[in-house]
Amino acid sequence: MFNINSFKLTDKVAIITGGASGLGEYYTRAMLTVGAKVMVVSHSERGWDKIKAVAAELGGQVAFFAQDVTAEDAPQKIVNATLNQYGRIDILVNNAGRQIRHPWDEFPKEDWQKVLDLNLNSVYYLSQEVAKVMKRQGGGKIINIGSMQSY
């Protein structure tokens, strides 16, 4: 028998990149449903009102940080904003991603770099910065989301 209480994350803090739209919206909803405090990181404020309404409905805590996760100083800014808001980081969901389509033999170098910067580099650098906090705290979880399109 399924019991949602076995998934409780009360007093845990989660960062979700791309957490206000697409699949990220559902990860945010799920975390709020089981009691986590959530920091939604996205490049724009699109979807924030919807997530605020969900948090209010669930009685959850959500904060928002507008940031291009591919910026060189993004990992430290995201970590600092989350620690300032909640004082800890227990979960990182690297959800933000990009897909650009071109015929393989005509793929522009600059578009390929955009894909790598968001889908790989930002995941690595943010995970590294968050892991430093988790190490000091004695643990945490990093969840990396990949698309079936990668196959």
Phi and psi in radians as a Rosetta constraint file:
Dihedral C 1 N 2 CA 2 C 2 CIRCULARHARMONIC -1.271 0.35
Dihedral N 2 CA 2 C 2 N 3 CIRCULARHARMONIC 2.295 0.35
Dihedral C 2 N 3 CA 3 C 3 CIRCULARHARMONIC -2.317 0.35
Dihedral N 3 CA 3 C 3 N 4 CIRCULARHARMONIC 1.935 0.35
Dihedral C 3 N 4 CA 4 C 4 CIRCULARHARMONIC -1.079 0.35
Dihedral N 4 CA 4 C 4 N 5 CIRCULARHARMONIC -0.406 0.35
Dihedral C 4 N 5 CA 5 C 5 CIRCULARHARMONIC -1.095 0.35
Dihedral N 5 CA 5 C 5 N 6 CIRCULARHARMONIC -0.407 0.35
Dihedral C 5 N 6 CA 6 C 6 CIRCULARHARMONIC -1.248 0.35
Dihedral N 6 CA 6 C 6 N 7 CIRCULARHARMONIC -0.181 0.35
Dihedral C 6 N 7 CA 7 C 7 CIRCULARHARMONIC -1.856 0.35
Dihedral N 7 CA 7 C 7 N 8 CIRCULARHARMONIC 0.197 0.35
Dihedral C 7 N 8 CA 8 C 8 CIRCULARHARMONIC -1.009 0.35
Dihedral N 8 CA 8 C 8 N 9 CIRCULARHARMONIC 2.355 0.35
Dihedral C 8 N 9 CA 9 C 9 CIRCULARHARMONIC -2.189 0.35
Dihedral N 9 CA 9 C 9 N 10 CIRCULARHARMONIC 0.575 0.35
Dihedral C 9 N 10 CA 10 C 10 CIRCULARHARMONIC -0.940 0.35
Dihedral N 10 CA 10 C 10 N 11 CIRCULARHARMONIC 2.299 0.35
Dihedral C 10 N 11 CA 11 C 11 CIRCULARHARMONIC 1.207 0.35
Dihedral N 11 CA 11 C 11 N 12 CIRCULARHARMONIC 0.118 0.35
Dihedral C 11 N 12 CA 12 C 12 CIRCULARHARMONIC -1.541 0.35
Dihedral N 12 CA 12 C 12 N 13 CIRCULARHARMONIC 2.618 0.35
Dihedral C 12 N 13 CA 13 C 13 CIRCULARHARMONIC -2.025 0.35
Dihedral N 13 CA 13 C 13 N 14 CIRCULARHARMONIC 2.225 0.35
Dihedral C 13 N 14 CA 14 C 14 CIRCULARHARMONIC -2.087 0.35
Dihedral N 14 CA 14 C 14 N 15 CIRCULARHARMONIC 2.377 0.35
Dihedral C 14 N 15 CA 15 C 15 CIRCULARHARMONIC -1.763 0.35
Dihedral N 15 CA 15 C 15 N 16 CIRCULARHARMONIC 2.292 0.35
Dihedral C 15 N 16 CA 16 C 16 CIRCULARHARMONIC -2.226 0.35
Dihedral N 16 CA 16 C 16 N 17 CIRCULARHARMONIC 1.968 0.35
Dihedral C 16 N 17 CA 17 C 17 CIRCULARHARMONIC -1.371 0.35
Dihedral N 17 CA 17 C 17 N 18 CIRCULARHARMONIC 2.441 0.35
Dihedral C 17 N 18 CA 18 C 18 CIRCULARHARMONIC 1.117 0.35
Dihedral N 18 CA 18 C 18 N 19 CIRCULARHARMONIC 0.559 0.35
Dihedral C 18 N 19 CA 19 C 19 CIRCULARHARMONIC -1.477 0.35
Dihedral N 19 CA 19 C 19 N 20 CIRCULARHARMONIC 0.126 0.35
Dihedral C 19 N 20 CA 20 C 20 CIRCULARHARMONIC -1.962 0.35
Dihedral N 20 CA 20 C 20 N 21 CIRCULARHARMONIC 0.001 0.35
Dihedral C 20 N 21 CA 21 C 21 CIRCULARHARMONIC -2.646 0.35
Dihedral N 21 CA 21 C 21 N 22 CIRCULARHARMONIC 2.882 0.35
Dihedral C 21 N 22 CA 22 C 22 CIRCULARHARMONIC 1.010 0.35
Dihedral N 22 CA 22 C 22 N 23 CIRCULARHARMONIC -2.501 0.35
Dihedral C 22 N 23 CA 23 C 23 CIRCULARHARMONIC -1.094 0.35
Dihedral N 23 CA 23 C 23 N 24 CIRCULARHARMONIC -0.562 0.35
Dihedral C 23 N 24 CA 24 C 24 CIRCULARHARMONIC -1.006 0.35
Dihedral N 24 CA 24 C 24 N 25 CIRCULARHARMONIC -0.632 0.35
Dihedral C 24 N 25 CA 25 C 25 CIRCULARHARMONIC -1.035 0.35
Dihedral N 25 CA 25 C 25 N 26 CIRCULARHARMONIC -0.698 0.35
Dihedral C 25 N 26 CA 26 C 26 CIRCULARHARMONIC -1.286 0.35
Dihedral N 26 CA 26 C 26 N 27 CIRCULARHARMONIC -0.580 0.35
Dihedral C 26 N 27 CA 27 C 27 CIRCULARHARMONIC -1.133 0.35
Dihedral N 27 CA 27 C 27 N 28 CIRCULARHARMONIC -0.723 0.35
Dihedral C 27 N 28 CA 28 C 28 CIRCULARHARMONIC -1.093 0.35
Dihedral N 28 CA 28 C 28 N 29 CIRCULARHARMONIC -0.816 0.35
Dihedral C 28 N 29 CA 29 C 29 CIRCULARHARMONIC -0.996 0.35
Dihedral N 29 CA 29 C 29 N 30 CIRCULARHARMONIC -0.776 0.35
Dihedral C 29 N 30 CA 30 C 30 CIRCULARHARMONIC -1.104 0.35
Dihedral N 30 CA 30 C 30 N 31 CIRCULARHARMONIC -0.797 0.35
Dihedral C 30 N 31 CA 31 C 31 CIRCULARHARMONIC -1.097 0.35
Dihedral N 31 CA 31 C 31 N 32 CIRCULARHARMONIC -0.760 0.35
Dihedral C 31 N 32 CA 32 C 32 CIRCULARHARMONIC -1.113 0.35
Dihedral N 32 CA 32 C 32 N 33 CIRCULARHARMONIC -0.677 0.35
Dihedral C 32 N 33 CA 33 C 33 CIRCULARHARMONIC -1.052 0.35
Dihedral N 33 CA 33 C 33 N 34 CIRCULARHARMONIC -0.629 0.35
Dihedral C 33 N 34 CA 34 C 34 CIRCULARHARMONIC -1.731 0.35
Dihedral N 34 CA 34 C 34 N 35 CIRCULARHARMONIC 0.245 0.35
Dihedral C 34 N 35 CA 35 C 35 CIRCULARHARMONIC 1.696 0.35
Dihedral N 35 CA 35 C 35 N 36 CIRCULARHARMONIC 0.033 0.35
Dihedral C 35 N 36 CA 36 C 36 CIRCULARHARMONIC -1.264 0.35
Dihedral N 36 CA 36 C 36 N 37 CIRCULARHARMONIC 2.640 0.35
Dihedral C 36 N 37 CA 37 C 37 CIRCULARHARMONIC -1.577 0.35
Dihedral N 37 CA 37 C 37 N 38 CIRCULARHARMONIC 2.335 0.35
Dihedral C 37 N 38 CA 38 C 38 CIRCULARHARMONIC -2.115 0.35
Dihedral N 38 CA 38 C 38 N 39 CIRCULARHARMONIC 2.365 0.35
Dihedral C 38 N 39 CA 39 C 39 CIRCULARHARMONIC -1.873 0.35
Dihedral N 39 CA 39 C 39 N 40 CIRCULARHARMONIC 1.946 0.35
Dihedral C 39 N 40 CA 40 C 40 CIRCULARHARMONIC -1.563 0.35
Dihedral N 40 CA 40 C 40 N 41 CIRCULARHARMONIC 2.178 0.35
Dihedral C 40 N 41 CA 41 C 41 CIRCULARHARMONIC -1.969 0.35
Dihedral N 41 CA 41 C 41 N 42 CIRCULARHARMONIC 2.158 0.35
Dihedral C 41 N 42 CA 42 C 42 CIRCULARHARMONIC -2.614 0.35
Dihedral N 42 CA 42 C 42 N 43 CIRCULARHARMONIC 2.770 0.35
Dihedral C 42 N 43 CA 43 C 43 CIRCULARHARMONIC -1.283 0.35
Dihedral N 43 CA 43 C 43 N 44 CIRCULARHARMONIC -0.282 0.35
Dihedral C 43 N 44 CA 44 C 44 CIRCULARHARMONIC -2.491 0.35
Dihedral N 44 CA 44 C 44 N 45 CIRCULARHARMONIC 3.078 0.35
Dihedral C 44 N 45 CA 45 C 45 CIRCULARHARMONIC -1.574 0.35
Dihedral N 45 CA 45 C 45 N 46 CIRCULARHARMONIC 0.160 0.35
Dihedral C 45 N 46 CA 46 C 46 CIRCULARHARMONIC -1.078 0.35
Dihedral N 46 CA 46 C 46 N 47 CIRCULARHARMONIC 2.194 0.35
Dihedral C 46 N 47 CA 47 C 47 CIRCULARHARMONIC 1.592 0.35
Dihedral N 47 CA 47 C 47 N 48 CIRCULARHARMONIC -0.130 0.35
Dihedral C 47 N 48 CA 48 C 48 CIRCULARHARMONIC -1.128 0.35
Dihedral N 48 CA 48 C 48 N 49 CIRCULARHARMONIC -0.720 0.35
Dihedral C 48 N 49 CA 49 C 49 CIRCULARHARMONIC -1.052 0.35
Dihedral N 49 CA 49 C 49 N 50 CIRCULARHARMONIC -0.698 0.35
Dihedral C 49 N 50 CA 50 C 50 CIRCULARHARMONIC -1.110 0.35
Dihedral N 50 CA 50 C 50 N 51 CIRCULARHARMONIC -0.753 0.35
Dihedral C 50 N 51 CA 51 C 51 CIRCULARHARMONIC -1.191 0.35
Dihedral N 51 CA 51 C 51 N 52 CIRCULARHARMONIC -0.664 0.35
Dihedral C 51 N 52 CA 52 C 52 CIRCULARHARMONIC -1.029 0.35
Dihedral N 52 CA 52 C 52 N 53 CIRCULARHARMONIC -0.730 0.35
Dihedral C 52 N 53 CA 53 C 53 CIRCULARHARMONIC -1.140 0.35
Dihedral N 53 CA 53 C 53 N 54 CIRCULARHARMONIC -0.711 0.35
Dihedral C 53 N 54 CA 54 C 54 CIRCULARHARMONIC -1.094 0.35
Dihedral N 54 CA 54 C 54 N 55 CIRCULARHARMONIC -0.800 0.35
Dihedral C 54 N 55 CA 55 C 55 CIRCULARHARMONIC -1.069 0.35
Dihedral N 55 CA 55 C 55 N 56 CIRCULARHARMONIC -0.734 0.35
Dihedral C 55 N 56 CA 56 C 56 CIRCULARHARMONIC -1.102 0.35
Dihedral N 56 CA 56 C 56 N 57 CIRCULARHARMONIC -0.753 0.35
Dihedral C 56 N 57 CA 57 C 57 CIRCULARHARMONIC -1.086 0.35
Dihedral N 57 CA 57 C 57 N 58 CIRCULARHARMONIC -0.663 0.35
Dihedral C 57 N 58 CA 58 C 58 CIRCULARHARMONIC -1.561 0.35
Dihedral N 58 CA 58 C 58 N 59 CIRCULARHARMONIC -0.145 0.35
Dihedral C 58 N 59 CA 59 C 59 CIRCULARHARMONIC 1.250 0.35
Dihedral N 59 CA 59 C 59 N 60 CIRCULARHARMONIC 0.491 0.35
Dihedral C 59 N 60 CA 60 C 60 CIRCULARHARMONIC -1.717 0.35
Dihedral N 60 CA 60 C 60 N 61 CIRCULARHARMONIC 2.944 0.35
Dihedral C 60 N 61 CA 61 C 61 CIRCULARHARMONIC -1.890 0.35
Dihedral N 61 CA 61 C 61 N 62 CIRCULARHARMONIC 2.197 0.35
Dihedral C 61 N 62 CA 62 C 62 CIRCULARHARMONIC -2.406 0.35
Dihedral N 62 CA 62 C 62 N 63 CIRCULARHARMONIC 2.463 0.35
Dihedral C 62 N 63 CA 63 C 63 CIRCULARHARMONIC -2.243 0.35
Dihedral N 63 CA 63 C 63 N 64 CIRCULARHARMONIC 2.841 0.35
Dihedral C 63 N 64 CA 64 C 64 CIRCULARHARMONIC -2.281 0.35
Dihedral N 64 CA 64 C 64 N 65 CIRCULARHARMONIC 2.537 0.35
Dihedral C 64 N 65 CA 65 C 65 CIRCULARHARMONIC -2.425 0.35
Dihedral N 65 CA 65 C 65 N 66 CIRCULARHARMONIC 2.034 0.35
Dihedral C 65 N 66 CA 66 C 66 CIRCULARHARMONIC -1.447 0.35
Dihedral N 66 CA 66 C 66 N 67 CIRCULARHARMONIC 2.034 0.35
Dihedral C 66 N 67 CA 67 C 67 CIRCULARHARMONIC -2.783 0.35
Dihedral N 67 CA 67 C 67 N 68 CIRCULARHARMONIC 2.332 0.35
Dihedral C 67 N 68 CA 68 C 68 CIRCULARHARMONIC -1.326 0.35
Dihedral N 68 CA 68 C 68 N 69 CIRCULARHARMONIC 1.944 0.35
Dihedral C 68 N 69 CA 69 C 69 CIRCULARHARMONIC -1.207 0.35
Dihedral N 69 CA 69 C 69 N 70 CIRCULARHARMONIC -0.195 0.35
Dihedral C 69 N 70 CA 70 C 70 CIRCULARHARMONIC -1.511 0.35
Dihedral N 70 CA 70 C 70 N 71 CIRCULARHARMONIC -0.151 0.35
Dihedral C 70 N 71 CA 71 C 71 CIRCULARHARMONIC -1.137 0.35
Dihedral N 71 CA 71 C 71 N 72 CIRCULARHARMONIC 2.533 0.35
Dihedral C 71 N 72 CA 72 C 72 CIRCULARHARMONIC -1.019 0.35
Dihedral N 72 CA 72 C 72 N 73 CIRCULARHARMONIC -0.640 0.35
Dihedral C 72 N 73 CA 73 C 73 CIRCULARHARMONIC -1.642 0.35
Dihedral N 73 CA 73 C 73 N 74 CIRCULARHARMONIC 0.103 0.35
Dihedral C 73 N 74 CA 74 C 74 CIRCULARHARMONIC -1.037 0.35
Dihedral N 74 CA 74 C 74 N 75 CIRCULARHARMONIC -0.818 0.35
Dihedral C 74 N 75 CA 75 C 75 CIRCULARHARMONIC -0.978 0.35
Dihedral N 75 CA 75 C 75 N 76 CIRCULARHARMONIC -0.820 0.35
Dihedral C 75 N 76 CA 76 C 76 CIRCULARHARMONIC -1.164 0.35
Dihedral N 76 CA 76 C 76 N 77 CIRCULARHARMONIC -0.687 0.35
Dihedral C 76 N 77 CA 77 C 77 CIRCULARHARMONIC -1.109 0.35
Dihedral N 77 CA 77 C 77 N 78 CIRCULARHARMONIC -0.730 0.35
Dihedral C 77 N 78 CA 78 C 78 CIRCULARHARMONIC -1.152 0.35
Dihedral N 78 CA 78 C 78 N 79 CIRCULARHARMONIC -0.802 0.35
Dihedral C 78 N 79 CA 79 C 79 CIRCULARHARMONIC -1.077 0.35
Dihedral N 79 CA 79 C 79 N 80 CIRCULARHARMONIC -0.826 0.35
Dihedral C 79 N 80 CA 80 C 80 CIRCULARHARMONIC -1.059 0.35
Dihedral N 80 CA 80 C 80 N 81 CIRCULARHARMONIC -0.777 0.35
Dihedral C 80 N 81 CA 81 C 81 CIRCULARHARMONIC -1.075 0.35
Dihedral N 81 CA 81 C 81 N 82 CIRCULARHARMONIC -0.718 0.35
Dihedral C 81 N 82 CA 82 C 82 CIRCULARHARMONIC -1.200 0.35
Dihedral N 82 CA 82 C 82 N 83 CIRCULARHARMONIC -0.773 0.35
Dihedral C 82 N 83 CA 83 C 83 CIRCULARHARMONIC -1.136 0.35
Dihedral N 83 CA 83 C 83 N 84 CIRCULARHARMONIC -0.674 0.35
Dihedral C 83 N 84 CA 84 C 84 CIRCULARHARMONIC -1.120 0.35
Dihedral N 84 CA 84 C 84 N 85 CIRCULARHARMONIC -0.635 0.35
Dihedral C 84 N 85 CA 85 C 85 CIRCULARHARMONIC -1.359 0.35
Dihedral N 85 CA 85 C 85 N 86 CIRCULARHARMONIC -0.807 0.35
Dihedral C 85 N 86 CA 86 C 86 CIRCULARHARMONIC -2.103 0.35
Dihedral N 86 CA 86 C 86 N 87 CIRCULARHARMONIC -0.276 0.35
Dihedral C 86 N 87 CA 87 C 87 CIRCULARHARMONIC 1.477 0.35
Dihedral N 87 CA 87 C 87 N 88 CIRCULARHARMONIC -0.070 0.35
Dihedral C 87 N 88 CA 88 C 88 CIRCULARHARMONIC -2.841 0.35
Dihedral N 88 CA 88 C 88 N 89 CIRCULARHARMONIC 2.961 0.35
Dihedral C 88 N 89 CA 89 C 89 CIRCULARHARMONIC -2.442 0.35
Dihedral N 89 CA 89 C 89 N 90 CIRCULARHARMONIC 2.105 0.35
Dihedral C 89 N 90 CA 90 C 90 CIRCULARHARMONIC -1.908 0.35
Dihedral N 90 CA 90 C 90 N 91 CIRCULARHARMONIC -0.480 0.35
Dihedral C 90 N 91 CA 91 C 91 CIRCULARHARMONIC -2.446 0.35
Dihedral N 91 CA 91 C 91 N 92 CIRCULARHARMONIC 2.376 0.35
Dihedral C 91 N 92 CA 92 C 92 CIRCULARHARMONIC -2.133 0.35
Dihedral N 92 CA 92 C 92 N 93 CIRCULARHARMONIC 2.184 0.35
Dihedral C 92 N 93 CA 93 C 93 CIRCULARHARMONIC -1.955 0.35
Dihedral N 93 CA 93 C 93 N 94 CIRCULARHARMONIC 1.838 0.35
Dihedral C 93 N 94 CA 94 C 94 CIRCULARHARMONIC -1.437 0.35
Dihedral N 94 CA 94 C 94 N 95 CIRCULARHARMONIC 1.602 0.35
Dihedral C 94 N 95 CA 95 C 95 CIRCULARHARMONIC -1.879 0.35
Dihedral N 95 CA 95 C 95 N 96 CIRCULARHARMONIC -0.527 0.35
Dihedral C 95 N 96 CA 96 C 96 CIRCULARHARMONIC -0.984 0.35
Dihedral N 96 CA 96 C 96 N 97 CIRCULARHARMONIC 2.386 0.35
Dihedral C 96 N 97 CA 97 C 97 CIRCULARHARMONIC -2.750 0.35
Dihedral N 97 CA 97 C 97 N 98 CIRCULARHARMONIC 2.903 0.35
Dihedral C 97 N 98 CA 98 C 98 CIRCULARHARMONIC -2.467 0.35
Dihedral N 98 CA 98 C 98 N 99 CIRCULARHARMONIC 2.515 0.35
Dihedral C 98 N 99 CA 99 C 99 CIRCULARHARMONIC -2.269 0.35
Dihedral N 99 CA 99 C 99 N 100 CIRCULARHARMONIC 2.184 0.35
Dihedral C 99 N 100 CA 100 C 100 CIRCULARHARMONIC -2.177 0.35
Dihedral N 100 CA 100 C 100 N 101 CIRCULARHARMONIC 2.291 0.35
Dihedral C 100 N 101 CA 101 C 101 CIRCULARHARMONIC -1.925 0.35
Dihedral N 101 CA 101 C 101 N 102 CIRCULARHARMONIC 2.336 0.35
Dihedral C 101 N 102 CA 102 C 102 CIRCULARHARMONIC -2.647 0.35
Dihedral N 102 CA 102 C 102 N 103 CIRCULARHARMONIC 2.740 0.35
Dihedral C 102 N 103 CA 103 C 103 CIRCULARHARMONIC -1.030 0.35
Dihedral N 103 CA 103 C 103 N 104 CIRCULARHARMONIC 2.416 0.35
Dihedral C 103 N 104 CA 104 C 104 CIRCULARHARMONIC -0.962 0.35
Dihedral N 104 CA 104 C 104 N 105 CIRCULARHARMONIC -0.604 0.35
Dihedral C 104 N 105 CA 105 C 105 CIRCULARHARMONIC -1.487 0.35
Dihedral N 105 CA 105 C 105 N 106 CIRCULARHARMONIC 0.033 0.35
Dihedral C 105 N 106 CA 106 C 106 CIRCULARHARMONIC -2.225 0.35
Dihedral N 106 CA 106 C 106 N 107 CIRCULARHARMONIC 0.267 0.35
Dihedral C 106 N 107 CA 107 C 107 CIRCULARHARMONIC -1.232 0.35
Dihedral N 107 CA 107 C 107 N 108 CIRCULARHARMONIC 2.029 0.35
Dihedral C 107 N 108 CA 108 C 108 CIRCULARHARMONIC -1.146 0.35
Dihedral N 108 CA 108 C 108 N 109 CIRCULARHARMONIC 2.430 0.35
Dihedral C 108 N 109 CA 109 C 109 CIRCULARHARMONIC -0.976 0.35
Dihedral N 109 CA 109 C 109 N 110 CIRCULARHARMONIC -0.726 0.35
Dihedral C 109 N 110 CA 110 C 110 CIRCULARHARMONIC -1.152 0.35
Dihedral N 110 CA 110 C 110 N 111 CIRCULARHARMONIC -0.599 0.35
Dihedral C 110 N 111 CA 111 C 111 CIRCULARHARMONIC -1.244 0.35
Dihedral N 111 CA 111 C 111 N 112 CIRCULARHARMONIC -0.685 0.35
Dihedral C 111 N 112 CA 112 C 112 CIRCULARHARMONIC -1.066 0.35
Dihedral N 112 CA 112 C 112 N 113 CIRCULARHARMONIC -0.712 0.35
Dihedral C 112 N 113 CA 113 C 113 CIRCULARHARMONIC -1.128 0.35
Dihedral N 113 CA 113 C 113 N 114 CIRCULARHARMONIC -0.660 0.35
Dihedral C 113 N 114 CA 114 C 114 CIRCULARHARMONIC -1.069 0.35
Dihedral N 114 CA 114 C 114 N 115 CIRCULARHARMONIC -0.737 0.35
Dihedral C 114 N 115 CA 115 C 115 CIRCULARHARMONIC -1.111 0.35
Dihedral N 115 CA 115 C 115 N 116 CIRCULARHARMONIC -0.841 0.35
Dihedral C 115 N 116 CA 116 C 116 CIRCULARHARMONIC -1.104 0.35
Dihedral N 116 CA 116 C 116 N 117 CIRCULARHARMONIC -0.728 0.35
Dihedral C 116 N 117 CA 117 C 117 CIRCULARHARMONIC -1.091 0.35
Dihedral N 117 CA 117 C 117 N 118 CIRCULARHARMONIC -0.729 0.35
Dihedral C 117 N 118 CA 118 C 118 CIRCULARHARMONIC -1.436 0.35
Dihedral N 118 CA 118 C 118 N 119 CIRCULARHARMONIC -0.844 0.35
Dihedral C 118 N 119 CA 119 C 119 CIRCULARHARMONIC -1.378 0.35
Dihedral N 119 CA 119 C 119 N 120 CIRCULARHARMONIC -0.387 0.35
Dihedral C 119 N 120 CA 120 C 120 CIRCULARHARMONIC -2.132 0.35
Dihedral N 120 CA 120 C 120 N 121 CIRCULARHARMONIC -1.037 0.35
Dihedral C 120 N 121 CA 121 C 121 CIRCULARHARMONIC -1.085 0.35
Dihedral N 121 CA 121 C 121 N 122 CIRCULARHARMONIC -0.800 0.35
Dihedral C 121 N 122 CA 122 C 122 CIRCULARHARMONIC -1.130 0.35
Dihedral N 122 CA 122 C 122 N 123 CIRCULARHARMONIC -0.613 0.35
Dihedral C 122 N 123 CA 123 C 123 CIRCULARHARMONIC -1.105 0.35
Dihedral N 123 CA 123 C 123 N 124 CIRCULARHARMONIC -0.807 0.35
Dihedral C 123 N 124 CA 124 C 124 CIRCULARHARMONIC -1.102 0.35
Dihedral N 124 CA 124 C 124 N 125 CIRCULARHARMONIC -0.898 0.35
Dihedral C 124 N 125 CA 125 C 125 CIRCULARHARMONIC -1.213 0.35
Dihedral N 125 CA 125 C 125 N 126 CIRCULARHARMONIC -0.657 0.35
Dihedral C 125 N 126 CA 126 C 126 CIRCULARHARMONIC -1.207 0.35
Dihedral N 126 CA 126 C 126 N 127 CIRCULARHARMONIC -0.723 0.35
Dihedral C 126 N 127 CA 127 C 127 CIRCULARHARMONIC -1.052 0.35
Dihedral N 127 CA 127 C 127 N 128 CIRCULARHARMONIC -0.723 0.35
Dihedral C 127 N 128 CA 128 C 128 CIRCULARHARMONIC -1.087 0.35
Dihedral N 128 CA 128 C 128 N 129 CIRCULARHARMONIC -0.767 0.35
Dihedral C 128 N 129 CA 129 C 129 CIRCULARHARMONIC -1.201 0.35
Dihedral N 129 CA 129 C 129 N 130 CIRCULARHARMONIC -0.735 0.35
Dihedral C 129 N 130 CA 130 C 130 CIRCULARHARMONIC -1.171 0.35
Dihedral N 130 CA 130 C 130 N 131 CIRCULARHARMONIC -0.651 0.35
Dihedral C 130 N 131 CA 131 C 131 CIRCULARHARMONIC -1.072 0.35
Dihedral N 131 CA 131 C 131 N 132 CIRCULARHARMONIC -0.558 0.35
Dihedral C 131 N 132 CA 132 C 132 CIRCULARHARMONIC -1.081 0.35
Dihedral N 132 CA 132 C 132 N 133 CIRCULARHARMONIC -0.728 0.35
Dihedral C 132 N 133 CA 133 C 133 CIRCULARHARMONIC -1.176 0.35
Dihedral N 133 CA 133 C 133 N 134 CIRCULARHARMONIC -0.792 0.35
Dihedral C 133 N 134 CA 134 C 134 CIRCULARHARMONIC -1.082 0.35
Dihedral N 134 CA 134 C 134 N 135 CIRCULARHARMONIC -0.658 0.35
Dihedral C 134 N 135 CA 135 C 135 CIRCULARHARMONIC -1.083 0.35
Dihedral N 135 CA 135 C 135 N 136 CIRCULARHARMONIC -0.776 0.35
Dihedral C 135 N 136 CA 136 C 136 CIRCULARHARMONIC -1.113 0.35
Dihedral N 136 CA 136 C 136 N 137 CIRCULARHARMONIC -0.601 0.35
Dihedral C 136 N 137 CA 137 C 137 CIRCULARHARMONIC -1.402 0.35
Dihedral N 137 CA 137 C 137 N 138 CIRCULARHARMONIC -0.282 0.35
Dihedral C 137 N 138 CA 138 C 138 CIRCULARHARMONIC 1.687 0.35
Dihedral N 138 CA 138 C 138 N 139 CIRCULARHARMONIC 0.223 0.35
Dihedral C 138 N 139 CA 139 C 139 CIRCULARHARMONIC 2.602 0.35
Dihedral N 139 CA 139 C 139 N 140 CIRCULARHARMONIC 3.076 0.35
Dihedral C 139 N 140 CA 140 C 140 CIRCULARHARMONIC 2.850 0.35
Dihedral N 140 CA 140 C 140 N 141 CIRCULARHARMONIC -3.129 0.35
Dihedral C 140 N 141 CA 141 C 141 CIRCULARHARMONIC -2.285 0.35
Dihedral N 141 CA 141 C 141 N 142 CIRCULARHARMONIC 2.364 0.35
Dihedral C 141 N 142 CA 142 C 142 CIRCULARHARMONIC -2.073 0.35
Dihedral N 142 CA 142 C 142 N 143 CIRCULARHARMONIC 2.158 0.35
Dihedral C 142 N 143 CA 143 C 143 CIRCULARHARMONIC -2.031 0.35
Dihedral N 143 CA 143 C 143 N 144 CIRCULARHARMONIC 2.115 0.35
Dihedral C 143 N 144 CA 144 C 144 CIRCULARHARMONIC -1.862 0.35
Dihedral N 144 CA 144 C 144 N 145 CIRCULARHARMONIC 2.203 0.35
Dihedral C 144 N 145 CA 145 C 145 CIRCULARHARMONIC -1.691 0.35
Dihedral N 145 CA 145 C 145 N 146 CIRCULARHARMONIC 2.328 0.35
Dihedral C 145 N 146 CA 146 C 146 CIRCULARHARMONIC -2.163 0.35
Dihedral N 146 CA 146 C 146 N 147 CIRCULARHARMONIC 2.720 0.35
Dihedral C 146 N 147 CA 147 C 147 CIRCULARHARMONIC -1.709 0.35
Dihedral N 147 CA 147 C 147 N 148 CIRCULARHARMONIC 2.574 0.35
Dihedral C 147 N 148 CA 148 C 148 CIRCULARHARMONIC -1.099 0.35
Dihedral N 148 CA 148 C 148 N 149 CIRCULARHARMONIC -0.368 0.35
Dihedral C 148 N 149 CA 149 C 149 CIRCULARHARMONIC -1.106 0.35
Dihedral N 149 CA 149 C 149 N 150 CIRCULARHARMONIC -0.378 0.35
Dihedral C 149 N 150 CA 150 C 150 CIRCULARHARMONIC -1.188 0.35
Dihedral N 150 CA 150 C 150 N 151 CIRCULARHARMONIC -0.320 0.35
